Amino acid sequence: MTVYKASFKKYRLEFKNTVRTSRNELKMHDVFYVRLQRLADGKITYGEAAPLKGLSTDDVPGFEQKLQWFCDLINDGMKPGSLDFEQYPSIGFAFETALLAMNHQEAFKLFDTSFYNGDQPVAINGLVWMNETGTMLQEAFEKAEAGFNTIKFKVGALDFDAECRMLESFRKRYDAFKITLRLDANGAFANNYALEQLKELSRYDIHSIEQPVKAGQFEIMQEVCAKSKIAIALDEELIGLDALNDSARALTYIKPAYIILKPTLLGGLQKSDVWIRSAGRNNIGWWATSALESNIGLNAIAQWASTYNNPLPQGLGTGGLYVNNIESPLNVESGKIYYDRSLWNTDELTRLFE
């Protein structure tokens, strides 16, 4: 017996400004909205599959055909929760979050938290994307003045000395008692120079740095984590690993200070929960970040993150990057993300599926 009807639509998000990291640059981002309808009562919910170009394991040819295949299975009577999304983590995340919303009256409610009810905002970091160092510095100053007490710089693509001067200039205005600094290298540092660079960067009172060297080098990363003067956070290192079978082994061996959780890239919220449990057993901290999802996916990640009451600022401030994002209750103010259900406007989403 068929329980659900599933369909999807492709949507092209356009960035206000080109987004740059040490890995690549993006001017647009294609996402896929999944629509799930429960036939018993007609309830409709949505999820978002947003494979990130050059990074997601399911950024592969034939992605749309595979997504249609999953929809066809559901339309033929298969339950979404019984399907194997292991090779397509972003699709798994989309159907998982659409199913979670089926448990609540509101179409975009996944968890009953103080955050969702508008009572408790979630602290987030202010993200400074790669650009000319003068532009990055000015953006960091603006975020500090806007109330962010944790700011993250993308580093690794520019001249290293110039990046150091940028951080030094920031620290001359804001010391570590006022502003916490995070860095994200996206694997840009060469193996043989990484520790030397990290030592130099430690002069600027850096809280942590994400993925200083390329992922997939467990021995190198273990040495970096053991010897670095800055706390190391794993990000890309987690992508492609199986949460149930690999998380404990990887974290026990590498021993990072933190892990960064991107549910779209890791296969969903339950898979991310497994990483959190493994991290907890190894006294490793964590925070969640978006992977450039639209507000549909970001809504799910923010609600999920709020269930943990994690005191560390999350990386959930990317909703304002696009000129054509779906209007949502997510509102960033003074270094926090707030939820106001009255702000949902899903007209564009509804029109896509008409």
FENFEN-V977084 format. One record per residue. PHI is phi in whole degrees, 0 to 359 (* if undefined). PSI is psi in whole degrees, -180 to 180 (999 if undefined). BURIAL is + if it has 9 or more other ideal C-beta (glycine too) atoms within 8 Angstrom, else -. Layout:
BEGIN
phi: (PHI;PHI)
psi: (PSI;PSI)
burial: (BURIAL;BURIAL)
END
This chain:
BEGIN
phi: (*;286;258;232;246;239;208;213;222;275;220;263;273;247;286;296;223;302;265;238;229;290;267;194;223;229;250;210;214;273;235;230;271;261;247;241;240;276;290;297;229;80;299;241;228;227;223;228;255;226;299;267;303;79;227;295;291;258;279;224;301;85;300;298;296;291;297;296;298;297;298;297;300;294;293;269;116;288;274;306;290;262;274;263;258;306;275;227;300;291;291;301;298;298;287;300;288;296;292;301;292;295;278;230;292;282;293;244;266;249;222;270;236;297;296;298;280;84;265;223;288;250;291;226;271;268;260;253;283;298;194;299;299;297;293;297;297;296;296;295;300;296;292;297;292;279;109;285;258;228;233;245;260;282;226;109;261;257;301;298;298;294;294;296;296;298;294;298;296;295;292;294;264;229;277;291;285;263;228;274;250;248;235;222;265;50;75;278;282;292;305;280;244;302;295;295;293;295;298;296;293;296;297;257;53;271;293;193;226;273;42;295;241;300;290;89;244;303;293;297;294;299;295;299;298;287;252;294;276;240;299;258;244;272;232;303;303;277;291;91;275;276;301;290;261;249;297;296;297;295;287;294;282;282;58;284;278;216;233;251;252;239;305;300;270;258;101;121;283;295;295;293;301;296;299;296;295;296;297;299;292;251;56;251;279;203;210;260;223;283;240;66;294;285;293;291;291;297;303;294;293;296;297;298;301;291;288;265;51;287;288;286;301;268;256;236;257;266;298;272;285;254;276;229;290;291;294;218;284;280;226;263;207;52;75;224;252;249;239;229;300;291;271;298;220;255;303;296;295;297;297;301;263;286)
psi: (130;129;-38;155;128;143;170;159;141;142;129;115;137;127;145;-40;153;131;123;141;-178;-13;-43;-175;149;138;-20;164;118;129;167;118;128;132;125;127;126;120;-27;-38;0;3;136;133;169;152;171;125;117;72;133;124;128;1;-45;142;-19;19;77;157;143;12;-47;-40;-37;-39;-40;-38;-43;-42;-41;-40;-43;-41;-20;2;-7;143;135;-36;-13;-3;153;106;17;-39;-6;73;-36;-34;-40;-42;-42;-49;-35;-46;-35;-39;-40;-39;-20;-19;-3;159;-41;141;-26;18;125;-35;142;90;166;-30;-50;-36;2;9;-25;105;166;129;138;161;155;126;127;111;162;134;-170;145;-35;-40;-42;-43;-44;-40;-39;-42;-43;-39;-37;-44;-25;-4;3;127;0;126;135;126;133;128;171;-16;-17;178;129;-42;-38;-39;-39;-42;-36;-48;-38;-42;-39;-43;-25;-28;-36;112;177;-17;-23;-44;129;133;128;152;155;113;-12;38;22;-21;137;143;-43;-9;-8;-49;-37;-42;-40;-38;-43;-43;-26;-17;-18;22;61;130;-46;162;131;134;68;-36;167;147;162;6;75;-43;-43;-46;-36;-43;-42;-46;-37;-33;-13;143;-3;139;136;136;132;134;-84;-24;-29;-21;130;-11;148;122;-45;-39;-23;-22;-49;-44;-47;-45;-36;-36;-48;-38;58;168;-32;160;150;127;121;94;-34;-36;-17;-3;10;-174;-41;-38;-38;-35;-39;-43;-40;-42;-41;-40;-42;-39;-19;14;41;132;172;160;160;148;158;164;46;28;163;-176;-16;-52;-39;-37;-46;-44;-41;-44;-44;-47;-34;-17;-16;-16;43;124;-17;137;137;167;70;27;29;-1;-26;8;-21;151;-18;37;155;128;132;175;-2;120;124;129;129;45;17;154;128;158;122;101;-22;-12;-3;132;98;22;-44;-40;-43;-43;-34;-36;4;999)
burial: (-;-;-;+;+;+;-;+;+;-;+;-;+;+;+;-;-;-;+;+;+;+;-;-;-;+;-;-;+;-;+;+;+;+;+;+;+;+;-;-;-;-;-;+;+;+;+;+;+;+;+;+;+;-;+;+;+;+;+;-;-;-;+;-;-;+;+;+;-;+;+;-;+;+;+;-;-;-;-;+;-;-;+;-;+;-;-;+;+;+;+;+;+;+;+;+;+;+;+;+;+;+;-;-;-;-;+;+;+;+;+;-;+;-;+;+;+;-;-;-;+;+;+;+;+;+;+;+;+;+;-;-;+;-;-;+;+;-;+;+;+;-;+;+;-;+;-;+;-;+;+;+;+;+;+;+;+;+;-;-;-;+;+;+;+;+;+;+;+;+;+;-;-;-;-;-;-;-;+;+;+;+;+;+;+;+;+;+;+;-;-;-;-;+;+;-;+;+;-;+;+;+;-;+;+;+;-;+;+;+;+;+;+;-;+;-;+;+;-;+;+;+;+;+;+;-;-;+;-;+;+;+;+;+;+;+;+;+;+;-;+;-;+;-;-;+;+;+;-;+;+;-;-;+;+;+;+;+;+;+;+;+;+;+;+;+;+;+;+;-;+;+;-;+;+;+;-;+;+;-;-;+;-;+;-;+;+;+;+;+;+;+;+;+;+;+;+;+;+;+;+;+;+;+;+;+;-;-;-;-;-;-;+;+;+;+;+;+;+;-;+;+;-;-;+;+;+;+;+;+;+;+;-;-;+;+;+;+;+;-;+;-;+;+;-;+;-;+;+;-;-;+;+;-)
END
